[in-house]
Amino acid sequence: MKQLVAKYGTALSGLALFVVFLLFARNFASPANLLTVLKQASFLAIFACGFTFALLTSELDLSFASIASLAAVIVGWLLHSDTSWLIAVAAGLAIGTIGGLVNGLLVTAIKVPSLIATLGTASIATGTAFMVTGGVAFVGRFDANFLALARGKLLGIPLLVLIMFAIVAISWFVTRLTPLGVHMQATGEAEGAAHRAGIATKRMKLLGLTLSGAAAGAAAVLLVANLSSAAPQMAGDFLLNAIAAVLLGMTMFDPGRPNIAGSFVGALILAVLANGLVLFGAPYYLQDIMLGVIVIGSVGVSASVLKKAAFSV
């Protein structure tokens, strides 16, 4: 029973929260609002998947939100320059991936601690984003095909939500059912032993941070398509939220370890919480207070069973 509570307690608490809002928050149960919750969770889940890959190898990525903002303004700039939307999407994905690759090379080749390396690249990305835009946002004038990436529907389901499910499913498959996922987890839990067992631990760390950047690039493209705008700090609010989702996820399914299923459920819980508080008419600052409590509580619970806490570096 104790193990059952440890593995599923947080998920069940999230389900209880959902039921409370379902019963007492006006309009929460409407199909339109439930789809809104899923859309709100989509960006968070994609960022959280990327951060999970980095944390799985025991490395931190504090730059993904800044890299996403830079990728977003590059996408906006290209679209405003009448560049093909396909090229703009490719550029956004490339910026994210290259940003993650730079982080990985700084950590594995130059041996800069990931906390320091990603803080540095975050600052560089933010400064570059302001340089590209001059401090203003690119708004409107975007190709309809590009906007459909986030606003379109398939069988009544927003494409944004379907893309989120696809990214989560692929990430879960890679981390749980492939040798690559096993090697990444072994690297994060016991790097020395993994290296002696023949696992290319540096390559795993490089890959984890690169995938974190790639996820940031994908989220950036979808953010621009959803909002029809691109601003220098448009992804900034996702930094703490995505970290909170991953830490919350570490309290369930595989307690103490980063895992994609937990990160996804963590993102859903945070999206439900944010939406429900708004419908209850709670003050805007209460959401930030709750987020802080969740982060501290998640780390407290996870650290009690964590074998190696990357976030304690």
Disulfide bonds with the S-S distance in Angstrom:
none
